[in-house]
Every structure is written in structure tokens, then in C-alpha cells.
């Protein structure tokens, strides 16, 4: 057998297609039976021959069988797939692939040789088995390494994908849940003290506890049976309430009724939390976080809230100015300077003999285009005097800072006479009813004393109402009226806001007569009527609030009752004052947006008498809260309760009721938009702070 094997090895071989050499065993066997030899040579590739001597017996039984050809075809297909996959591997050179391919081929060849030798003689069966086993183990190691590589690549792809999905889920579910929880907390109602009729109480908003939500500071009056109190049976105090939960933060007892509450006075380390509480004869500055008293200033007959001034004495703390008006017939209105750091009166009050009559206008601080500061005030008329002159007359010295020494030549040319200190802003036969800066959102919460909030107010034009029925815009650069709009008597301070899209503030006004309230919006550029509607409502002195929205226009919030449709003229005759007083009147809070001028959104309704309100923005939620202070009557003879209510506007919009006004629109919008379209718009509406820049000056 050895001689036969030796002769077989000397036979001329057949050149291989891959290795480029002769294989005598393959050539010899192929002449006899090529199919049998192919099957033998492919045994190691399929994992056979691992048991040593068992290969010869297995091969003799399977020669000439069809299953051998199937196994060989399957293995060749697998080899072709592996070669194709290696061609696509990145960062692999062709040289490395050829080396791997050659190594695999030699491993298979050695395995085949071992199997043939075992079949031909059986003396080297152990060696053939080991050779085949090594080839198979090499292939398995390569396959295992590739599987590991696949697993690592998959992990690098899947791990960031899973993290991104988790982050999306957190943003989609957890954050909205937190927002909804906060919206629920913002909905609260609390009784604070006793009702004082329809007189608006002192109200201010400021973030006192550092949670980025403006809290409520309110003047409160309580009745008591204790006769040992300083005011008999009344206790006056200022109460701070958390805007998130409605819980009381602190309470400061005062010796007299609180007329004004203001916050934001810069004061050392606690510059953002100082709140002056103003009574008839005292100004007390307290720490807004704790309610602790910082300083007290004693005056007489205070008639105005404090005006924030630049630093007039050089101590790096802004100072204050208030107006006092004695009760005698002299009508000498006085302006008093107060140190913002210590509360000390700077110099003495400066009196002015005003001959006009009517309600007190101002005082307001105004900075001209030349950077000069003036104080606007008056009784029925509007006068202005430079802050430099006030300081000089109060202290007998010139202001320390150079900015306060300036005068505006254009304004100084408008003095009544050369010897007069007054600059004539408005003087006529008809008394001035309202004068306010033409600034969006000015009426929402104008009791703030921080410097940033006062920038727009001190550099803008003004809304002027005189003769109780004439509405006008007064230009600050030349003190001339831009336009005049004639209306019915206006009893409530107008509210500026953006109704059309010309970038110039428009004016919302309302008046009440004979149980009918009419609301109007006048174009701020030309004085034309843009929108109007009539409502069933007795005279209600509650200012309108305007809010900046995501559309760039303003939303208008106002109180009224049922709207009067234009086609129902008979409705007006049924609304007599006696009828309105005979039954409880339901007052409703409406929201008007310029996108749908023929539609109102009813946010709330109550039988309480709302006396004042304020708006607080929630920047991180793109929402706003509407704070209402109301007087709630009681069925018995006991005095009513003072109710403070907080409401999230976005939550109220979601539950709001659509009220159609009819075809009274003047903007050309569709008269009857669908309910789905309206709900979709309002639910996507968000609120934002007013843009803090100088109001656009009207051309002319």
C-alpha cells in the first residue's frame, strides 16, 4: 500500500486555480472519480474528521452519494458569501484579504491531505485529524472574532439610539406632566381680609421666594372686636402670598391703610426684594423675602405712588419721589425727594401753586431724546419741570451726577414765561382725565420699581384723555397731538396693545352708560376705529390688561357681561339699571385676539365684583397668570370677603367657551371661522414678555 501511495504521489498533477501549483492527489483521483474525491476533500470544511480514525470509514460509505455534492455546493456558496463580505469590510486592504484567503486555503489543504492519507493507509489518521481540527478551529476563531466585531458595532449604534429615545420620552411625557402639575398649583383662591367696597386695594407682583414666579403682595383690612388696637376695630396690613400655592409668606402690620405697594427697589445685596409700602402719611421699605422693616419715612397727605429716580445724591442707590397734596384750599401740590438707601427726606418738599382743578396726573418720570430728566404732573393740566430744578430747590445744591444737570433746549423753549419753571405739556379748557405712557402692558402691573421695567415708560409717547371723551396720542418729541378720536365719556384708563400689524401700538378703551358697556380699539397710527363691541354691563371700573403673544400681536383681557348682538336692537332697552341691580349680575372675563376679531373666548365667570387685577408672565412655561382681587358679598349683615384668585391663562384657554360677536368686524377676516380652527389656534397660543426696547415714535 505504501508503494501504491508513493506511485500516486509521483503522478503528474493538475494546476490549481487559486494557488497556481500542481496537486497530484487531486489530479489522480479526478481521473478515477472526480465526484468522490471532491466529497473527500470537502469533509474538513464541514467539520468532519475531528475524531481521528473515523474519517476513513465515513468516506468509504459516502463516496458517490448525492449528499456529498450538496454539501460541497453549500460550502462553496458559503465561501463565496464570506469572500464578498470581506470585500466590503472597511479599513481592510486587499493584501490583508488575500493573506487571510491564502491561510484559509492552506488550512483546508492540510486538512484534505490528512484525510486522504488516512483513507489510503490509515497509519496517519491521527495526524490527519489534528490537521483538520486545526483548520476548523481557525475558521471558528475567525468567525467568533467577526461576531464579536459585529456585536461591538451594534452596541455602538444601539446605545446612543436608546439614550436618544429615552431623552425624547422624558421630554414628551415627564416635562408636560411637570407643566400640568405647575398649572394646577397656579390655580388657587384665597380669602384675605374683609371687603372694602369697590375701592381697589394696593396690589403688586414680585418674585419674593426665588421660584421664578411672581408672588402677590396685597394691602389687607381686617375687622376685629379688640378695642385696644390703634385703629379701633380695624387692622391694616400688607400680606405676601406665594403665587404657586397661595400660602402666606409674611404679613406686615401697618398703622394705617396701605394705598400702594411697590417692589424692586435696588438696595444693596437685597436689591431685587425691597418693597416700599405707602400709606397716607408713611412710607415703609421692607425686605420682600422676610417682610422685615428696612427704613421708614414720615410725610403728610401722600397722594401718589413712588417714582423711581436716577441716583441724585451719588450713593449708587436710586432715589424716590412722591407727591403730597394738602387738604386745605391752597392746592399747593408738593414734590418730595426721598433717599432710596436710608429713607431720609432730601432737603424739604418743593411746593407748586397749581391753579387747575381735577384729578391728580402723575407724577411721571420722562427722559427726553437729549438725555434730560423731567417730572410730569398736574391737576387737570399737565406740566413738566426738570429734575435738576426740583433737586436744586429742595437742597439748595446742584445734582452730583452730570446727567441730572442737563436740560433739553427743545423743552425749555416751551416754558410759559422766561421766569416760570414749568414746561407746558397740555393746557386747555377741558380737564385731563388720563395720561399714561404709550407702552404695551403698562396697565398690567405698573407698580414695579426696577430700572429695566421703567426704561420704556420714561422714553415713550403718551396716551392722553381729556374732556372725558377725547382720546389722543401726544408726541414726546414736540409735544403735539398726533390725532384726536371723539368718543363717549371714558371712565377707565385705556390700555395700549398691538391689534393690527403695523408695529404701532393701538389703544383699547371702554365706557359705560345706562347699563351698557362699549369696548373700542383705536388705531394708534391714524386714530381710526379698528374694533368695537357692546356688552350688558353696569359701570365697572376695572382696567383692561394687554399681553404680548407668540403671533406678535396682543391679547386683550377685559371684564364684561353678555355681548349685545348688532342685530338685536331690542336688547338694549331691556337692560335698565334697575333691572341690573335687581338680580345678581354675572361678570365674565373675555379674551380678544386680533386674529379672530369676531370671536371672544370666555375664560371665567363670577358674581363677585372684581376691583383690580394684574398679569404675571411665566417665561419658562410661555404662560401667564391672571391675578384678580374681588369683593364677595355675604348673605348676612357681615362685611364681605376680599378674594384673591390666581388663574393660568393657558389652562383657562383650554377650558374656555367660544362667544361669537356677529359681523361687526372691520378687518376683513372671515365672519364665522369653524370651532375646530378657533380651538386649534387658541390652544397653540403662548404668552411672552413685552420686548424691552424703545417704542417706535409715530411719524409726522
C-alpha positions in Angstrom: 0.0 0.0 0.0 2.9 2.3 0.7 4.3 1.6 -2.8 1.0 2.4 -4.4 0.7 5.6 -2.4 4.3 6.5 -3.5 3.4 6.0 -7.1 0.3 8.0 -6.8 2.3 10.9 -5.4 4.6 10.9 -8.5 1.7 11.2 -10.9 1.6 14.5 -12.9 -0.6 17.0 -11.1 -3.3 19.4 -12.1 -2.6 23.1 -11.7 -4.9 24.7 -9.1 -7.0 27.6 -9.9 -6.2 29.6 -6.8 -2.7 28.6 -5.6 -1.0 28.3 -9.0 0.6 24.9 -8.3 0.1 21.2 -9.1 -1.9 18.9 -6.8 -1.0 15.3 -7.7 -3.6 13.8 -5.3 -6.4 15.9 -6.8 -5.3 15.0 -10.4 -5.0 11.3 -9.7 -8.4 11.0 -8.0 -10.1 13.2 -10.5 -9.2 10.7 -13.3 -10.8 7.9 -11.4 -13.9 9.5 -9.8 -13.9 13.3 -9.5 -17.2 13.4 -7.5 -15.9 11.1 -4.9 -12.7 13.0 -4.5 -14.4 16.3 -4.2 -16.5 15.0 -1.4 -13.4 13.7 0.4 -11.6 17.0 0.0 -14.6 18.9 1.4 -15.0 16.9 4.5 -12.8 19.0 6.8 -14.7 22.1 5.7 -17.9 20.7 7.0 -16.4 19.8 10.3 -15.8 16.1 9.6 -12.8 14.0 10.6 -12.5 15.5 14.1 -12.4 12.1 15.7 -9.2 10.9 14.2 -9.6 7.4 12.6 -13.3 7.7 11.9 -12.7 9.6 8.7 -11.8 6.6 6.5 -15.0 4.6 7.3 -17.2 7.7 6.8 -15.6 8.5 3.5 -16.0 5.0 2.1 -19.7 5.0 2.9 -20.4 8.4 1.4 -18.5 8.1 -1.9 -20.6 8.5 -5.0 -23.5 9.8 -2.9 -25.7 12.8 -4.0 -25.5 14.3 -0.5 -21.8 14.9 -0.9 -22.4 17.1 -3.9 -25.0 19.1 -2.0 -22.6 19.6 0.9 -19.9 20.8 -1.4 -22.2 23.3 -3.1 -23.4 24.6 0.2 -19.8 25.1 1.4 -18.7 26.8 -1.8 -21.7 29.2 -1.6 -20.8 30.0 2.0 -17.2 30.6 1.0 -18.4 33.0 -1.8 -20.5 34.9 0.7 -17.6 35.2 3.1 -15.4 36.5 0.3 -18.0 39.0 -0.8 -18.5 40.2 2.8 -14.7 40.6 3.3 -14.6 42.7 0.1 -17.0 45.1 1.8 -15.2 45.4 5.1 -13.9 49.0 5.8 -10.3 49.7 6.6 -9.1 46.4 5.1 -6.6 46.4 2.4 -6.7 43.9 -0.5 -3.4 42.5 0.7 -4.8 41.5 4.1 -7.8 39.9 2.5 -5.5 37.8 0.2 -3.4 36.8 3.1 -6.4 35.6 5.0 -7.7 33.8 2.0 -4.4 32.0 1.4 -4.2 31.0 5.0 -7.7 29.6 4.9 -6.9 27.7 1.7 -3.7 26.1 3.2 -5.6 25.1 6.3 -8.2 23.3 4.1 -5.5 21.7 2.0 -3.7 20.4 5.0 -6.9 19.0 6.3 -7.7 17.4 3.0 -4.2 15.8 2.8 -4.6 14.4 6.3 -7.9 12.9 5.4 -6.6 11.3 2.2 -3.6 9.9 3.9 -5.8 8.4 6.5 -8.1 6.9 3.9 -5.2 5.4 1.8 -3.3 3.8 4.6 -4.7 4.5 8.0 -1.2 5.0 9.5 -1.6 8.8 9.8 -5.2 9.1 10.8 -4.3 10.8 14.0 -2.2 13.4 12.1 -4.9 14.0 9.6 -7.5 14.5 12.3 -5.3 17.0 14.1 -4.7 18.9 10.9 -8.4 19.1 10.0 -9.2 20.1 13.6 -6.7 23.0 13.5 -8.3 24.2 10.2 -11.7 24.1 11.6 -10.7 25.8 14.9 -9.0 28.5 12.9 -12.2 29.2 10.9 -14.2 29.1 14.1 -11.9 31.6 15.8 -12.2 33.9 12.8 -16.0 33.6 12.8 -16.1 34.2 16.5 -13.9 37.3 16.1 -16.2 38.6 13.4 -19.3 38.0 15.5 -17.6 39.9 18.3 -16.9 42.8 16.0 -20.5 42.8 14.8 -21.7 42.9 18.4 -19.4 45.8 19.3 -20.6 47.8 16.2 -24.2 47.1 17.0 -23.6 48.2 20.6 -22.0 51.5 19.4 -25.1 52.1 17.3 -27.8 51.0 19.6 -26.6 52.6 22.9 -26.8 56.2 21.6 -30.1 55.4 19.9 -31.6 54.1 23.1 -30.3 57.1 25.0 -31.9 59.4 22.5 -35.2 57.6 22.7 -35.2 57.8 26.4 -34.5 61.5 26.3 -37.3 62.0 23.8 -39.6 60.1 26.1 -38.6 62.2 29.1 -39.3 65.4 27.1 -42.6 64.1 25.7 -44.1 62.7 29.0 -42.3 63.9 32.1 -41.9 67.6 31.2 -45.5 68.1 30.2 -46.6 66.3 33.3 -44.5 68.7 35.4 -46.0 71.7 33.5 -49.5 70.4 34.1 -48.7 69.9 37.8 -47.5 73.5 38.0 -50.5 74.8 36.1 -52.7 73.1 38.7 -50.8 74.7 41.5 -51.2 78.1 39.9 -55.0 77.7 40.1 -55.9 78.8 43.6 -58.3 81.1 45.5 -57.7 82.6 48.9 -59.7 84.9 51.2 -57.6 87.7 52.7 -59.3 90.2 55.0 -62.6 91.9 54.6 -64.0 93.6 51.5 -63.7 97.4 51.3 -66.4 98.0 48.7 -65.3 98.7 45.2 -62.2 100.6 46.2 -59.1 98.9 44.6 -56.7 97.7 47.2 -52.9 98.0 46.9 -51.5 95.3 44.7 -48.1 94.4 43.4 -46.4 91.4 41.9 -42.8 90.3 42.5 -40.8 87.1 42.9 -40.2 87.0 46.6 -39.2 83.4 47.2 -36.9 82.8 44.1 -39.0 80.3 42.3 -39.2 82.4 39.1 -42.9 83.0 39.6 -44.1 86.5 40.7 -45.8 86.4 44.0 -48.6 88.6 45.2 -48.3 91.5 47.7 -51.7 92.9 48.8 -53.0 95.6 51.2 -55.5 94.0 53.6 -58.0 95.4 56.0 -59.5 93.2 58.8 -62.3 93.9 61.3 -61.7 93.0 64.9 -63.6 93.3 68.2 -60.4 94.3 70.0 -60.8 97.9 71.1 -57.2 98.2 72.2 -55.9 98.4 68.6 -54.5 101.7 67.3 -57.3 102.0 64.7 -60.2 100.9 66.8 -61.8 97.8 65.2 -59.6 97.7 62.1 -56.2 96.1 61.5 -54.3 97.2 58.4 -51.5 95.1 57.0 -49.6 94.1 53.9 -49.7 90.4 53.1 -47.3 88.5 50.7 -48.8 85.3 49.2 -47.0 82.6 47.1 -48.2 82.6 43.5 -47.6 78.9 43.2 -49.6 77.6 46.2 -51.5 80.6 47.6 -49.7 80.2 51.0 -48.9 83.2 53.1 -45.2 84.1 53.0 -45.3 87.0 55.5 -47.5 89.7 57.0 -46.6 93.2 58.0 -49.0 95.2 60.2 -49.3 98.9 59.4 -50.7 101.7 61.5 -52.8 102.9 58.6 -54.3 101.6 55.3 -51.9 100.7 52.6 -52.6 102.7 49.5 -49.7 101.5 47.3 -47.3 98.5 47.3 -44.3 98.6 45.0 -41.3 96.2 44.7 -37.9 96.1 43.0 -36.2 99.0 44.7 -32.4 98.4 44.3 -30.9 98.2 47.8 -27.5 96.7 48.4 -27.4 92.9 48.5 -31.2 92.6 48.6 -31.7 94.9 45.6 -34.3 92.7 44.0 -36.5 92.2 47.0 -37.2 95.7 48.6 -40.8 96.7 48.7 -42.0 100.2 49.8 -45.4 100.1 51.5 -47.1 103.5 51.1 -49.8 104.8 53.4 -51.3 108.3 53.8 -48.5 109.5 56.0 -45.8 106.9 56.0 -43.5 105.1 53.6 -42.0 101.8 54.9 -39.5 99.8 53.0 -39.5 96.1 53.9 -37.4 93.2 52.8 -39.6 91.3 50.3 -38.3 87.9 51.3 -38.9 88.2 55.1 -41.1 91.3 55.5 -38.5 92.9 57.8 -38.6 96.7 58.0 -35.5 98.4 56.5 -36.4 102.1 56.8 -39.4 104.4 57.4 -40.1 107.9 56.0 -42.8 110.1 57.6 -44.8 112.5 55.4 -48.2 114.1 55.3 -51.0 113.7 52.8 -49.3 111.4 50.3 -51.3 111.3 47.1 -49.2 109.2 44.7 -47.1 106.1 44.5 -43.4 106.5 44.4 -41.5 107.4 41.2 -38.1 105.7 40.7 -35.4 108.3 40.0 -31.8 108.0 39.0 -29.3 108.4 41.8 -29.4 112.1 42.7 -27.0 112.1 45.7 -24.2 109.8 44.4 -24.6 106.8 46.8 -25.1 104.3 43.9 -28.8 103.7 45.0 -31.7 105.1 43.0 -33.9 107.5 44.9 -37.6 108.1 45.1 -40.1 111.0 44.6 -43.7 111.2 45.8 -46.4 113.9 45.6 -48.3 115.3 48.5 -51.4 117.4 48.4 -52.7 119.2 51.5 -56.3 119.0 52.3 -56.7 122.8 52.5 -57.8 125.1 49.7 -54.4 126.3 48.7 -54.0 123.4 46.3 -50.2 123.6 46.7 -49.0 120.2 45.4 -45.6 119.3 46.7 -42.9 117.0 45.4 -40.7 115.3 47.9 -37.3 113.6 47.3 -36.5 110.5 49.4 -33.3 108.6 49.7 -33.6 105.1 48.4 -30.9 103.9 50.8 -32.0 105.3 54.2 -35.5 106.8 53.6 -34.3 110.2 54.7 -36.0 113.2 53.1 -33.6 115.1 50.8 -33.9 118.7 51.6 -37.5 119.8 52.0 -40.7 119.3 50.0 -40.9 121.6 46.9 -44.4 123.2 46.7 -46.1 124.3 43.4 -49.1 126.5 43.2 -51.3 124.9 40.7 -54.4 126.8 39.6 -56.1 123.9 37.7 -58.7 121.6 39.1 -59.4 117.9 38.6 -57.7 114.6 39.4 -54.0 114.4 40.1 -52.0 113.5 37.0 -48.7 111.7 37.6 -46.1 112.3 38.7 -44.2 110.5 35.9 -40.5 110.5 35.1 -39.6 111.2 31.5 -36.2 111.2 29.7 -36.1 113.3 26.6 -34.1 112.5 23.4 -31.3 114.7 24.7 -31.0 112.6 27.9 -32.5 115.3 30.2 -34.9 114.2 33.0 -38.3 115.9 33.6 -41.1 115.2 36.0 -44.7 115.3 34.6 -47.6 116.1 36.9 -50.6 118.4 37.2 -54.2 118.9 38.3 -56.4 118.9 35.3 -53.5 120.2 33.2 -50.1 118.6 32.6 -46.9 120.4 33.5 -43.3 119.4 33.5 -40.3 120.5 35.5 -36.7 119.4 35.2 -35.4 117.1 37.9 -32.4 119.4 38.1 -34.7 122.3 39.2 -36.5 120.1 41.8 -33.3 118.9 43.4 -31.8 122.4 43.4 -34.9 123.9 45.1 -35.2 121.1 47.6 -31.5 121.0 48.7 -30.0 124.3 47.5 -27.3 122.4 45.7 -26.6 121.2 42.2 -27.0 117.5 41.4 -23.9 115.4 41.9 -24.2 113.5 38.7 -23.6 115.2 35.4 -26.7 113.5 33.7 -29.0 115.2 36.2 -27.7 118.7 35.3 -28.9 118.5 31.7 -31.7 120.5 30.2 -33.4 119.9 26.9 -33.4 123.1 24.8 -36.5 122.0 22.9 -38.4 121.5 26.1 -37.1 124.6 27.7 -38.4 126.7 24.8 -41.9 125.6 25.8 -41.9 127.3 29.2 -44.9 129.5 29.9 -42.7 132.5 30.6 -39.0 133.0 30.9 -39.3 133.2 34.7 -41.6 130.2 35.0 -40.2 126.8 35.9 -43.0 124.9 34.2 -42.9 123.4 30.7 -46.4 123.3 29.3 -47.3 119.8 28.2 -51.0 120.2 27.9 -53.2 123.1 29.0 -56.8 123.6 27.7 -60.4 124.3 28.7 -61.1 120.6 29.1 -59.5 118.8 32.0 -57.2 115.9 31.6 -58.6 112.6 32.8 -55.8 110.2 32.0 -52.1 110.5 30.9 -50.1 107.3 30.6 -47.1 106.1 28.6 -47.8 104.5 25.3 -46.1 101.3 26.3 -47.6 97.8 25.8 -48.6 96.2 29.1 -48.2 99.3 31.1 -51.5 98.8 33.0 -50.8 95.1 33.9 -48.6 95.8 36.8 -47.1 99.3 36.8 -46.1 99.2 40.4 -42.6 97.8 39.7 -39.6 99.9 40.7 -36.8 98.0 38.9 -34.8 100.1 36.4 -35.3 97.9 33.4 -39.1 98.0 33.6 -39.1 101.8 33.7 -37.0 102.3 30.6 -39.8 102.1 28.1 -42.1 104.2 30.3 -39.7 107.1 30.6 -38.9 107.4 26.8 -42.3 106.9 25.1 -45.1 109.0 23.7 -48.3 109.3 25.8 -52.0 108.4 25.6 -54.0 111.5 26.6 -57.7 111.5 27.5 -59.2 115.0 28.1 -62.7 116.3 28.3 -63.6 112.7 29.3 -64.4 111.9 25.7 -61.4 112.8 23.6 -58.7 110.3 23.0 -55.3 111.3 21.6 -51.7 110.4 21.3 -49.2 113.1 22.4 -45.8 113.0 20.7 -42.9 113.4 23.2 -40.5 115.0 20.7 -42.6 118.1 20.0 -45.5 117.8 22.5 -48.1 117.9 19.7 -51.2 115.7 19.3 -50.8 113.1 16.6 -54.6 112.6 16.2 -57.8 113.0 18.1 -60.6 110.5 18.4 -64.0 111.5 19.7 -65.8 109.0 21.9 -68.4 108.7 24.6 -67.1 109.6 28.1 -64.2 107.3 29.0 -64.2 106.3 32.7 -61.4 103.6 32.8 -57.8 104.1 31.9 -57.1 103.0 28.3 -54.7 100.1 27.6 -52.1 100.1 24.8 -51.6 97.0 22.7 -50.9 95.7 19.2 -54.1 95.0 17.3 -53.1 95.4 13.7 -49.7 94.5 12.2 -48.3 98.0 11.5 -45.9 97.8 14.5 -47.5 100.9 16.2 -49.4 100.5 19.5 -53.2 100.8 19.3 -55.4 101.9 22.2 -58.2 99.8 23.9 -60.8 102.0 25.7 -64.2 101.4 27.2 -67.1 103.4 28.7 -70.3 102.5 30.4 -73.7 104.2 30.4 -77.3 103.1 31.1 -76.2 99.5 31.8 -74.3 99.1 28.5 -70.6 98.9 28.2 -68.9 99.6 24.9 -65.4 98.5 24.2 -63.3 100.1 21.3 -59.9 99.7 19.8 -58.5 102.8 18.1 -55.6 102.7 15.5 -52.6 104.2 17.2 -51.2 105.5 13.8 -54.2 107.3 12.4 -56.9 107.4 15.1 -59.4 105.3 13.2 -61.8 102.8 14.9 -60.5 99.2 14.4 -62.9 97.2 16.5 -65.9 97.7 18.8 -68.5 95.7 20.6 -71.2 96.3 23.2 -72.0 94.4 26.3 -74.6 94.2 29.0 -72.8 95.6 32.0 -73.2 98.3 34.6 -70.3 100.7 35.1 -67.3 98.7 36.2 -64.0 100.4 37.0 -61.5 97.7 36.1 -58.7 98.3 33.7 -58.1 96.2 30.7 -54.9 94.0 30.5 -52.9 93.5 27.3 -50.5 90.6 26.8 -47.9 90.0 24.1 -48.4 86.7 22.3 -46.4 84.4 20.1 -48.1 85.9 17.0 -46.5 89.3 17.6 -49.9 90.8 18.4 -51.5 91.5 21.8 -54.3 89.6 23.6 -56.8 91.9 25.3 -58.4 90.8 28.6 -61.4 92.7 29.9 -64.4 92.2 32.1 -68.0 92.5 30.8 -71.3 90.6 30.7 -73.3 89.2 27.8 -72.4 90.7 24.5 -75.2 92.6 22.6 -75.5 91.5 19.1 -75.8 94.1 16.4 -79.0 92.6 15.0 -80.8 92.7 18.4 -81.6 96.3 19.0 -84.3 95.4 21.4 -81.8 94.0 23.8 -80.6 97.4 24.8 -84.0 98.5 26.0 -84.3 95.6 28.4 -81.0 96.4 30.2 -82.1 99.1 32.6 -80.0 100.0 35.7 -82.8 98.9 38.0 -83.1 95.5 36.3 -79.4 95.0 36.5 -79.4 95.7 40.2 -82.5 93.5 40.9 -80.6 90.3 40.2 -77.1 89.1 40.6 -75.0 90.1 37.6 -72.7 87.5 36.2 -69.4 89.2 35.2 -67.2 87.4 32.6 -63.6 87.6 31.7 -63.1 87.7 28.0 -60.0 87.3 25.8 -59.9 89.0 22.4 -57.2 88.2 19.9 -56.8 90.2 16.6 -56.6 87.0 14.5 -60.3 86.3 15.2 -61.9 89.7 15.9 -65.5 88.4 15.7 -64.8 85.8 18.4 -64.3 86.2 22.1 -63.0 83.5 24.5 -64.8 83.4 27.8 -62.2 82.4 30.4 -64.1 82.8 33.7 -67.4 84.0 35.1 -68.4 85.1 38.6 -70.9 87.0 40.6 -68.1 88.7 42.6 -67.2 92.3 42.0 -63.7 92.4 40.6 -61.9 95.5 41.7 -58.4 95.2 40.5 -56.2 92.7 38.6 -52.6 92.1 37.4 -50.8 89.8 35.0 -47.7 87.8 35.7 -45.6 86.2 32.9 -44.2 82.7 33.3 -41.3 82.7 30.8 -40.3 79.0 31.2 -43.9 77.9 30.6 -44.7 80.5 27.9 -47.7 81.2 30.0 -49.1 83.9 32.2 -51.2 84.0 35.4 -54.1 86.4 35.8 -54.5 87.7 39.4 -57.9 89.0 40.4 -58.9 90.7 43.6 -62.7 90.7 44.2 -65.2 91.6 46.8 -67.5 88.7 47.6 -70.8 89.7 49.3 -72.3 87.7 52.2 -75.9 86.8 52.8 -76.0 88.3 56.3 -75.1 91.7 57.5 -71.4 90.8 57.9 -68.9 92.6 55.7 -67.9 90.7 52.5 -64.6 89.0 52.0 -61.7 90.1 49.9 -61.0 87.2 47.5 -57.6 86.8 45.7 -57.7 84.4 42.8 -54.9 83.1 40.5 -55.6 81.6 37.1 -53.3 80.1 34.5 -54.3 81.6 31.2 -53.3 78.7 29.0 -55.3 76.3 31.3 -58.2 78.8 31.1 -58.0 78.9 27.3 -58.2 75.1 27.1 -61.4 75.2 29.0 -62.7 78.4 27.6 -66.1 78.9 25.9 -66.3 80.5 22.4 -68.6 83.5 22.1 -69.4 84.9 18.7 -70.0 88.6 18.3 -71.5 88.7 14.8 -70.5 90.6 11.7 -69.1 93.7 13.3 -65.5 93.1 12.2 -63.7 95.9 10.3 -60.6 93.9 9.5 -61.8 91.8 6.6 -61.4 88.5 8.4 -63.9 85.6 7.9 -67.0 86.2 9.9 -67.6 82.7 11.0 -64.5 80.6 11.4 -65.0 77.0 12.4 -64.9 75.9 16.0 -62.0 73.5 15.3 -60.0 76.2 13.7 -60.6 78.5 16.6 -59.7 75.9 19.3 -56.6 74.9 17.4 -55.4 78.5 17.2 -56.0 79.4 20.9 -54.5 76.2 22.3 -51.3 76.8 20.4 -51.2 80.4 21.6 -48.4 81.3 24.1 -47.5 84.4 26.0 -44.2 86.2 26.4 -42.7 89.3 27.9 -43.0 92.6 26.1 -40.0 93.4 24.0 -37.8 95.8 26.1 -36.9 98.4 23.6 -37.9 102.0 22.9 -41.4 102.3 21.5 -41.5 103.3 17.8 -42.1 107.1 17.5 -45.0 108.0 15.3 -44.1 109.6 12.0 -45.4 113.0 11.1 
